[in-house]
Amino acid sequence: MPFPNTALTERLGIRAPIVSGGMVWASGWRLASAVSNCGGLGLLGAGSMTEELLRTHIEKMRATTSAPFGVNIPLLNRHAETHIATCIDMGVPVVCTAAGNPVLYTARLKDAGITVMHVVPSARLAQKAASCGCDVVVAEGVEAGGHNGRDALTSLVLWPSVVDAVSVPVVAAGGVVDGRQMAAALALGAAGVQVGTRFAVTQESSASAAYKQACVDAPEGQAVQFLRDDTPVRALRNAYVTDMRTREAAGTDAETLRALRGKFRAKQGIFEGDLDAGELSASQAVGAISQVLSVANVFDAFQRDLARAIRRLTPA
């Protein structure tokens, strides 16, 4: 059974309604290119890149895929303005913005002929994104790895709420690691899914082998939140995260916690494989990941599980 055609596949010109998360230190050109070549939309994670490095990864994408691809840009990142200019200059077909105000750059990107997606944690912000011209909104539930919205809405609550709030295609994100969850998202009205941690734990991901194995070994409930009153983050429980959560519970102020976190904890954990002191961003659904697969094998599994889920709902 092939992947269904949806408003997302039609809008982006892709074959499968699957977007790879633009994850820092994991979403380089190898991962993004593999996702695009399998029919989805591969996103480069610009949040951990300099201008020169982003240009290199875009050039590698051009050399390894003729399919649509995009760049994820956290708008609070200090390189956001430069990355926006780079994407326009290099004719990137899709830009997915996050962690900031979509009004800042959407019109500029669209004037350059770029399709704009924006990640939202609530229906209210989805309406704001759609009203300023975003072509697609990504509704990301609190189950997602990495940075979460303060609204803390679960995916099952958020997805249909956003679908009801906007007329543009909605991509469901947050805790999606297999085709069964994809079936649920489509049933709730989403036009596709964004997959993060499952793609971070693939052969093509630029994450370290140690990080990937930690995700494979993680039991249910291992991915927890911290900095919930400031900039919520979900990561695997380790010595660093446990210390941060203990300090947070004891009332340590946000400024001190931010200083303790520093700037490169995610690099230390995801890219360098420091399992004790690094930040190992991961979805709440990480416990369902049992092996490091190729991107092609992940697509095959999604397609198979999606078909099975649909057959269960439509008995002969």
Number of C-alpha atoms within 10 A of each C-alpha: 8 10 17 15 14 17 17 24 21 14 13 19 16 22 21 24 26 27 28 28 26 30 27 24 24 28 29 28 28 20 26 33 32 21 28 27 21 21 22 28 30 32 28 33 26 26 23 22 19 15 16 10 13 22 18 14 21 23 13 15 25 16 11 16 16 11 21 22 29 28 29 27 29 24 21 14 15 11 17 19 14 12 25 22 15 17 23 20 11 11 13 21 19 25 24 26 27 19 17 15 16 26 15 12 18 25 16 14 21 17 10 15 14 20 21 23 27 28 26 27 26 22 20 13 19 26 18 16 26 21 14 14 17 26 23 26 28 28 29 28 26 27 24 29 27 23 19 25 20 15 12 16 17 16 22 14 12 23 29 20 18 29 22 12 15 19 13 22 25 30 29 35 32 28 26 26 26 21 23 19 19 27 21 18 23 22 12 17 18 26 25 27 30 26 24 26 28 29 27 30 30 22 17 23 26 21 24 21 18 16 25 26 15 17 28 18 16 20 16 11 13 20 27 20 23 23 21 17 10 14 13 17 23 26 25 30 23 18 13 19 25 15 14 19 19 13 16 18 11 9 9 13 12 15 10 12 17 14 9 13 18 10 10 11 19 23 20 19 24 27 23 17 22 18 19 15 17 25 29 31 29 31 28 25 23 29 18 17 19 15 14 21 16 17 26 17 13 21 22 14 15 21 21 17 18 23 17 16 16 15 11 9 8 8 6 5
